[in-house]
């Protein structure tokens, strides 16, 4: 580690805190600036989606556990729920319940404030890291590189010299504007207009609900509606309903219930009609996932890189944001270990981070494009989604398919795992017509009971956020 080096991280969300953890191994000083400050408890203004259901996919949890050993146990000790996916949780995909199977996946279920507060606490223990309230105003340098950052705080606007700036300010990043001001070329952007709307509400949990399962996830169907209910700290259910393309769930009690009744499975409706609400329902709107192609630029300025939603923001239906941010932090760590904080670090990082981004974007964009109103679909997209629909149906009756599908959705195995000849044979054999795949209704701890043909639902990757 070079004792003269200083790194600045803009944003103290999940991406920024994990970046700080990685940088602390290679820089003598790491300063994290957060516009919301660090005295805020509960929901931060800068994270409006914090009021809604969050899912930490196991592909991200394992990275966080490696960076911060004992994190999973600490979260559990503070009230988070730990459960094995598909064993102690329910998943509905394509309108059908995925067959229970041992997956080896750990679902760590909690509210965003609890997860973020523990991350912040763990990172603040690092002697190299300093957490400071402040808002980034711009970069100082030229199109070839960044040498400082301008930040406003209690003492006014100050300039902070740095060897590296990591922008983890999220979807509202100003990086394209800042780079243009330096004479650098802003990145091309890929967008998918989904016009997603959320409504979320907490409920008191009653013993025995969902037969003791920790969560139920109902992915969006043909009507573009889905939802989830997860058991979080303080013995509560956190329920989120979702609708795309402007069909947003209401927040009034009657409208909330009617929307829940329109989902492809009755589990969430049963839960909310038998539970006491805690507070009112709150809304959230998400216009479009955006991927910024920094890797494809002719020249990447040294001393500056983006991580997390600032680099690529996903449709939150698929719970990929925190997991992919963790995987990007792992990519940054690998780059620093192999080559150090050299001027070409941003270029090396984008090349490494794209591997995680490509997989997650392929999964989420494919699911979004299953809805005709989202955007134009190529022949490849149509063929892929037709195969995914068969995977959903096969997962309903074949635990081997169910297990592999969920491991892919959790970013633990690559999508190609579903194309292995043995797996493809199962999918083609058991993922036939919709009428052959009955809709499953929960009947208690005993065997699942079929209740007739499934609805005509579009394929989608399951939501856990």
C-alpha positions as CSV (number, residue, x, y, z in Angstrom):
1,X,0.0,0.0,0.0
2,X,1.3,3.5,-0.9
3,X,1.0,5.6,2.2
4,X,0.6,8.8,0.2
5,X,-2.5,7.7,-1.7
6,X,-6.0,9.0,-1.0
7,X,-9.2,7.7,-2.4
8,X,-12.6,9.4,-2.3
9,X,-15.9,7.6,-2.5
10,X,-19.0,9.6,-3.4
11,X,-22.1,8.0,-1.8
12,X,-22.4,5.8,1.3
13,X,-25.0,3.4,0.1
14,X,-24.3,-0.3,-0.4
15,X,-22.1,0.2,-3.4
16,X,-20.1,3.0,-1.9
17,X,-19.5,1.3,1.4
18,X,-18.4,-1.9,-0.2
19,X,-16.0,0.1,-2.5
20,X,-14.6,1.8,0.6
21,X,-14.0,-1.6,2.2
22,X,-12.0,-2.7,-0.9
23,X,-10.1,0.6,-1.2
24,X,-9.0,0.4,2.4
25,X,-6.6,-2.4,1.6
26,X,-4.8,-0.3,-1.0
27,X,-5.0,3.3,0.0
28,X,-3.7,5.0,3.1
29,X,-6.8,7.2,3.4
30,X,-10.4,6.6,2.1
31,X,-12.9,9.4,2.5
32,X,-16.6,8.6,2.0
33,X,-18.8,11.6,1.3
34,X,-22.6,11.2,1.8
35,X,-25.1,14.0,1.1
36,X,-27.6,12.6,3.6
37,X,-25.0,12.6,6.4
38,X,-24.5,9.8,8.9
39,X,-26.9,10.8,11.7
40,X,-30.0,9.7,9.9
41,X,-31.8,6.7,11.3
42,X,-34.3,4.7,9.3
43,X,-35.1,5.6,5.7
44,X,-32.6,7.9,4.0
45,X,-33.9,10.6,1.7
46,X,-31.3,9.6,-0.9
47,X,-32.7,6.1,-1.0
48,X,-36.4,6.4,-1.7
49,X,-36.7,2.8,-2.6
50,X,-35.5,1.9,0.9
51,X,-39.2,1.9,2.0
52,X,-39.8,-1.1,-0.3
53,X,-39.0,-4.8,-0.3
54,X,-35.3,-5.5,-0.8
55,X,-33.6,-8.7,-1.7
56,X,-30.0,-9.6,-1.3
57,X,-29.3,-12.3,-3.9
58,X,-26.9,-15.0,-2.7
59,X,-24.4,-14.0,-5.4
60,X,-24.0,-10.7,-3.6
61,X,-24.3,-12.0,0.0
62,X,-21.4,-14.3,-0.4
63,X,-19.2,-11.4,-1.6
64,X,-20.2,-9.3,1.3
65,X,-19.5,-12.2,3.7
66,X,-16.0,-12.5,2.2
67,X,-15.3,-8.8,2.5
68,X,-16.9,-8.5,6.0
69,X,-16.6,-11.9,7.7
70,X,-19.5,-12.6,10.1
71,X,-21.8,-10.2,8.3
72,X,-24.6,-12.8,7.8
73,X,-24.5,-13.8,11.5
74,X,-24.5,-10.2,12.7
75,X,-27.5,-9.4,10.5
76,X,-29.4,-12.4,11.9
77,X,-28.5,-11.4,15.4
78,X,-30.1,-8.0,14.7
79,X,-33.4,-9.4,13.5
80,X,-32.8,-10.4,9.9
81,X,-34.3,-13.6,8.7
82,X,-32.0,-16.3,7.3
83,X,-33.6,-19.1,5.2
84,X,-32.7,-21.5,2.5
85,X,-34.3,-20.4,-0.8
86,X,-37.0,-22.9,-2.1
87,X,-36.8,-24.8,1.2
88,X,-38.1,-22.1,3.6
89,X,-39.3,-19.6,0.9
90,X,-41.9,-19.7,-1.9
91,X,-41.3,-18.6,-5.4
92,X,-43.9,-18.3,-8.2
93,X,-42.5,-17.9,-11.7
94,X,-44.6,-17.8,-14.9
95,X,-47.7,-18.0,-12.6
96,X,-46.6,-21.4,-11.1
97,X,-45.0,-22.2,-7.9
98,X,-41.4,-23.5,-8.3
99,X,-41.0,-27.0,-6.9
100,X,-39.3,-27.1,-3.4
101,X,-35.7,-28.2,-3.7
102,X,-32.4,-27.9,-1.8
103,X,-30.6,-25.0,-3.5
104,X,-27.7,-24.2,-1.1
105,X,-28.8,-20.6,-1.4
106,X,-29.1,-18.4,1.7
107,X,-31.8,-15.8,1.7
108,X,-30.8,-13.0,4.1
109,X,-34.0,-11.0,4.5
110,X,-34.2,-7.6,6.2
111,X,-35.1,-4.0,5.5
112,X,-32.7,-1.8,3.6
113,X,-32.0,0.5,6.7
114,X,-30.9,-2.5,8.8
115,X,-28.6,-3.8,6.1
116,X,-27.1,-0.4,5.3
117,X,-26.7,0.5,9.0
118,X,-24.6,-2.6,9.7
119,X,-22.5,-2.1,6.6
120,X,-21.9,1.5,7.7
121,X,-20.9,0.4,11.2
122,X,-18.5,-2.3,9.9
123,X,-16.9,0.1,7.4
124,X,-16.5,2.9,10.0
125,X,-14.3,0.5,12.1
126,X,-11.6,0.6,9.5
127,X,-8.8,2.9,10.5
128,X,-8.2,4.1,6.9
129,X,-11.8,5.1,6.3
130,X,-13.4,8.4,7.2
131,X,-17.2,9.0,6.8
132,X,-18.0,12.7,6.1
133,X,-21.3,14.5,5.4
134,X,-21.0,16.3,2.0
135,X,-22.4,16.6,-1.5
136,X,-20.2,16.2,-4.6
137,X,-20.3,19.2,-6.9
138,X,-17.9,18.3,-9.6
139,X,-14.6,16.9,-10.7
140,X,-11.3,18.7,-11.2
141,X,-9.0,17.7,-13.9
142,X,-9.1,17.3,-17.7
143,X,-10.3,14.8,-20.2
144,X,-7.3,12.6,-19.5
145,X,-7.8,12.3,-15.8
146,X,-9.2,13.5,-12.5
147,X,-7.0,14.8,-9.7
148,X,-9.6,16.3,-7.3
149,X,-13.2,16.5,-6.4
150,X,-15.3,19.5,-5.2
151,X,-17.6,18.8,-2.3
152,X,-20.0,21.1,-0.3
153,X,-20.6,20.6,3.4
154,X,-20.8,22.5,6.7
155,X,-17.7,24.4,5.8
156,X,-18.8,25.4,2.4
157,X,-17.4,24.1,-0.9
158,X,-14.0,22.5,-0.6
159,X,-11.6,20.8,-3.0
160,X,-10.2,17.5,-2.0
161,X,-7.1,16.2,-3.9
162,X,-7.3,12.5,-4.6
163,X,-5.6,9.7,-6.5
164,X,-9.0,8.0,-7.2
165,X,-12.6,9.1,-7.2
166,X,-15.3,6.4,-7.1
167,X,-18.8,7.6,-8.0
168,X,-21.3,5.5,-6.1
169,X,-24.1,8.2,-6.1
170,X,-26.6,5.9,-7.6
171,X,-29.2,6.4,-10.4
172,X,-29.0,10.2,-10.0
173,X,-25.2,10.3,-10.8
174,X,-24.0,13.5,-12.4
175,X,-20.9,11.8,-13.9
176,X,-21.9,12.3,-17.6
177,X,-22.3,16.1,-16.9
178,X,-19.0,16.2,-14.9
179,X,-17.1,14.4,-17.6
180,X,-18.5,16.6,-20.3
181,X,-17.4,19.7,-18.3
182,X,-13.8,18.3,-18.3
183,X,-13.9,17.8,-22.1
184,X,-14.2,14.0,-21.8
185,X,-16.7,12.0,-23.8
186,X,-19.8,10.9,-21.9
187,X,-20.8,7.3,-22.3
188,X,-23.5,5.9,-24.5
189,X,-26.6,4.7,-22.6
190,X,-28.9,1.8,-23.0
191,X,-32.4,2.3,-21.6
192,X,-35.5,0.2,-21.3
193,X,-38.7,2.1,-20.4
194,X,-40.6,-0.1,-17.9
195,X,-42.5,2.6,-15.9
196,X,-42.6,0.4,-12.8
197,X,-44.6,1.4,-9.8
198,X,-44.5,0.0,-6.2
199,X,-46.7,0.2,-3.2
200,X,-45.5,-1.2,0.1
201,X,-46.8,-1.7,3.5
202,X,-45.8,-3.4,6.8
203,X,-48.0,-5.9,8.6
204,X,-47.8,-7.7,11.9
205,X,-46.8,-11.3,11.5
206,X,-48.9,-14.0,13.0
207,X,-47.5,-17.4,14.0
208,X,-48.0,-20.0,11.3
209,X,-48.6,-17.7,8.4
210,X,-47.2,-19.0,5.1
211,X,-46.8,-22.3,6.9
212,X,-43.7,-20.9,8.5
213,X,-42.0,-19.9,5.3
214,X,-39.9,-16.7,5.4
215,X,-41.1,-15.2,2.2
216,X,-43.3,-15.5,-0.9
217,X,-42.3,-14.0,-4.3
218,X,-44.8,-13.8,-7.1
219,X,-43.1,-12.6,-10.3
220,X,-44.9,-10.4,-12.8
221,X,-47.4,-12.2,-15.0
222,X,-49.1,-11.4,-18.3
223,X,-50.8,-8.5,-16.7
224,X,-47.5,-7.0,-15.6
225,X,-48.4,-7.4,-11.9
226,X,-46.4,-9.1,-9.2
227,X,-45.4,-8.8,-5.6
228,X,-43.6,-10.1,-2.6
229,X,-43.9,-10.5,1.2
230,X,-40.9,-11.1,3.3
231,X,-40.4,-11.6,7.1
232,X,-38.2,-8.8,8.4
233,X,-37.1,-7.6,11.8
234,X,-39.5,-6.8,14.6
235,X,-41.7,-9.8,13.5
236,X,-43.3,-8.0,10.6
237,X,-44.2,-8.7,7.0
238,X,-42.8,-6.3,4.5
239,X,-45.2,-6.5,1.5
240,X,-44.6,-4.8,-1.8
241,X,-46.9,-4.9,-4.8
242,X,-45.6,-3.9,-8.3
243,X,-47.0,-3.1,-11.7
244,X,-45.2,-2.1,-14.9
245,X,-46.0,0.1,-17.9
246,X,-48.0,2.6,-15.8
247,X,-50.2,0.1,-14.1
248,X,-49.1,1.0,-10.6
249,X,-50.7,-0.4,-7.4
250,X,-52.8,2.0,-5.3
251,X,-51.9,3.0,-1.8
252,X,-55.4,3.2,-0.3
253,X,-56.3,0.0,1.7
254,X,-59.1,-1.2,-0.6
255,X,-57.1,-0.6,-3.8
256,X,-54.1,-2.3,-2.3
257,X,-56.1,-5.3,-1.5
258,X,-57.8,-5.4,-4.9
259,X,-54.4,-5.2,-6.6
260,X,-53.1,-8.1,-4.4
261,X,-56.1,-10.2,-5.5
262,X,-55.1,-9.8,-9.2
263,X,-51.7,-11.5,-8.7
264,X,-51.1,-15.0,-10.2
265,X,-51.2,-16.7,-6.7
266,X,-53.3,-16.0,-3.6
267,X,-50.6,-16.1,-1.0
268,X,-50.0,-12.4,-0.5
269,X,-53.8,-11.6,-0.6
270,X,-54.3,-14.3,2.1
271,X,-51.6,-12.8,4.2
272,X,-52.6,-9.1,4.1
273,X,-56.3,-9.9,4.7
274,X,-55.5,-11.8,7.9
275,X,-52.8,-9.5,9.3
276,X,-52.9,-6.1,11.1
277,X,-51.3,-3.3,9.0
278,X,-48.5,-1.2,10.5
279,X,-48.7,2.2,9.0
280,X,-49.9,3.2,5.6
281,X,-48.9,2.0,2.2
282,X,-46.2,4.1,0.4
283,X,-45.5,4.5,-3.3
284,X,-42.4,4.5,-5.5
285,X,-41.8,4.9,-9.2
286,X,-39.0,3.6,-11.4
287,X,-38.9,4.7,-15.0
288,X,-36.1,2.8,-16.7
289,X,-33.1,0.6,-16.1
290,X,-30.0,2.3,-17.6
291,X,-26.6,0.8,-18.5
292,X,-23.7,3.2,-19.2
293,X,-21.1,1.8,-21.6
294,X,-17.9,3.3,-20.2
295,X,-15.9,0.3,-21.4
296,X,-16.6,1.1,-25.0
297,X,-15.3,4.7,-24.9
298,X,-12.1,5.4,-26.8
299,X,-10.4,6.8,-23.7
300,X,-11.3,6.4,-20.0
301,X,-10.1,9.2,-17.8
302,X,-7.7,7.9,-15.1
303,X,-8.5,8.6,-11.5
304,X,-12.3,8.2,-11.8
305,X,-14.6,5.3,-12.0
306,X,-18.3,4.4,-11.4
307,X,-19.7,1.6,-9.4
308,X,-23.2,0.4,-8.5
309,X,-26.3,2.0,-9.9
310,X,-24.2,4.9,-11.2
311,X,-22.7,2.5,-13.7
312,X,-25.8,0.3,-14.3
313,X,-29.2,0.5,-12.7
314,X,-31.4,-2.5,-13.0
315,X,-35.1,-3.0,-12.8
316,X,-35.6,-3.5,-9.1
317,X,-38.1,-6.2,-9.6
318,X,-35.2,-8.7,-10.0
319,X,-33.3,-7.7,-6.9
320,X,-30.0,-7.5,-8.7
321,X,-28.8,-4.0,-7.6
322,X,-27.1,-4.8,-4.3
323,X,-25.7,-8.2,-5.5
324,X,-24.2,-6.7,-8.7
325,X,-22.8,-3.8,-6.7
326,X,-21.1,-6.4,-4.5
327,X,-19.8,-8.3,-7.5
328,X,-18.4,-5.0,-8.9
329,X,-16.6,-4.4,-5.6
330,X,-15.1,-7.9,-5.9
331,X,-14.0,-7.0,-9.5
332,X,-12.4,-3.8,-8.2
333,X,-10.6,-5.8,-5.5
334,X,-9.3,-8.2,-8.1
335,X,-8.0,-5.4,-10.3
336,X,-6.3,-3.7,-7.3
337,X,-4.6,-6.9,-6.3
338,X,-3.4,-7.8,-9.7
339,X,-2.2,-4.4,-10.9
340,X,-2.6,-1.9,-8.1
341,X,-4.1,1.6,-8.4
342,X,-2.3,2.5,-11.6
343,X,-3.6,5.1,-14.1
344,X,-5.3,2.3,-16.2
345,X,-7.3,1.0,-13.2
346,X,-10.6,2.4,-14.5
347,X,-10.2,0.7,-17.9
348,X,-9.2,-2.6,-16.2
349,X,-12.1,-2.3,-13.8
350,X,-14.8,-1.7,-16.5
351,X,-13.5,-4.8,-18.4
352,X,-13.8,-6.9,-15.3
353,X,-17.1,-5.5,-14.0
354,X,-18.7,-6.0,-17.4
355,X,-18.6,-9.8,-16.8
356,X,-21.0,-9.4,-13.9
357,X,-23.0,-6.7,-15.6
358,X,-23.5,-8.8,-18.8
359,X,-25.1,-11.7,-17.0
360,X,-27.4,-9.6,-14.8
361,X,-28.4,-7.3,-17.7
362,X,-29.1,-10.3,-19.9
363,X,-31.4,-11.8,-17.3
364,X,-33.3,-8.6,-16.4
365,X,-33.6,-7.1,-19.9
366,X,-34.8,-10.4,-21.2
367,X,-37.5,-10.6,-18.6
368,X,-38.5,-6.9,-19.2
369,X,-38.8,-7.5,-22.9
370,X,-41.2,-10.4,-22.4
371,X,-43.8,-7.6,-22.0
372,X,-44.6,-6.3,-25.5
373,X,-44.9,-2.7,-24.3
374,X,-41.4,-2.4,-23.0
375,X,-39.5,-2.3,-26.3
376,X,-38.7,-3.9,-29.6
377,X,-37.8,-7.6,-29.3
378,X,-35.3,-9.3,-31.6
379,X,-35.8,-12.9,-32.9
380,X,-33.1,-14.0,-30.3
381,X,-35.1,-12.3,-27.5
382,X,-38.3,-14.1,-28.6
383,X,-36.5,-17.5,-28.7
384,X,-34.8,-16.9,-25.4
385,X,-38.1,-16.0,-23.7
386,X,-39.9,-18.9,-25.2
387,X,-37.3,-21.2,-23.7
388,X,-37.5,-19.3,-20.3
389,X,-41.2,-19.9,-20.3
390,X,-40.6,-23.7,-20.7
391,X,-38.0,-23.4,-17.8
392,X,-40.8,-21.9,-15.6
393,X,-43.2,-24.7,-16.4
394,X,-40.6,-27.4,-15.9
395,X,-39.4,-25.8,-12.6
396,X,-43.0,-26.3,-11.4
397,X,-42.7,-30.1,-11.5
398,X,-39.0,-30.8,-11.6
399,X,-36.9,-29.9,-8.5
400,X,-33.6,-30.2,-10.6
401,X,-34.8,-27.4,-13.0
402,X,-36.2,-25.4,-10.1
403,X,-32.9,-25.5,-8.2
404,X,-30.8,-24.5,-11.3
405,X,-33.2,-21.8,-12.3
406,X,-33.1,-20.2,-8.8
407,X,-29.3,-20.4,-8.7
408,X,-29.1,-18.6,-12.0
409,X,-31.5,-16.0,-10.8
410,X,-29.4,-15.5,-7.7
411,X,-26.3,-14.9,-9.8
412,X,-24.6,-17.9,-8.4
413,X,-24.6,-20.0,-11.6
414,X,-24.4,-18.6,-15.2
415,X,-27.4,-18.7,-17.5
416,X,-25.7,-21.3,-19.6
417,X,-26.4,-23.8,-16.7
418,X,-30.0,-23.9,-18.0
419,X,-28.7,-24.8,-21.5
420,X,-26.6,-27.8,-20.4
421,X,-27.7,-30.8,-22.5
422,X,-29.0,-32.7,-19.5
423,X,-30.9,-29.7,-18.1
424,X,-32.2,-28.7,-21.6
425,X,-33.6,-32.2,-21.9
426,X,-35.5,-31.9,-18.6
427,X,-36.8,-28.4,-19.7
428,X,-38.0,-29.7,-23.1
429,X,-39.5,-32.8,-21.6
430,X,-41.3,-31.2,-18.7
431,X,-41.9,-27.7,-19.8
432,X,-44.6,-28.4,-22.4
433,X,-48.0,-26.8,-22.7
434,X,-49.4,-24.5,-20.1
435,X,-52.4,-26.8,-19.6
436,X,-50.0,-29.6,-18.5
437,X,-48.7,-27.4,-15.6
438,X,-51.3,-26.9,-13.0
439,X,-51.3,-23.9,-10.8
440,X,-50.2,-24.7,-7.2
441,X,-52.0,-23.5,-4.2
442,X,-50.4,-23.8,-0.8
443,X,-52.2,-26.3,1.4
444,X,-50.0,-26.4,4.5
445,X,-46.9,-28.4,5.3
446,X,-48.1,-31.5,3.4
447,X,-48.0,-32.2,-0.4
448,X,-48.8,-29.4,-2.8
449,X,-52.3,-29.6,-4.4
450,X,-53.0,-28.8,-8.0
451,X,-55.9,-26.5,-8.7
452,X,-56.3,-26.4,-12.4
453,X,-54.6,-24.9,-15.4
454,X,-52.2,-22.0,-14.9
455,X,-53.0,-18.5,-16.2
456,X,-51.5,-17.3,-19.4
457,X,-48.5,-15.5,-17.9
458,X,-45.5,-14.1,-19.6
459,X,-42.1,-15.4,-18.6
460,X,-40.1,-13.4,-16.1
461,X,-37.2,-13.8,-13.7
462,X,-38.5,-13.8,-10.1
463,X,-38.7,-10.6,-8.1
464,X,-37.2,-10.4,-4.7
465,X,-37.1,-6.7,-4.0
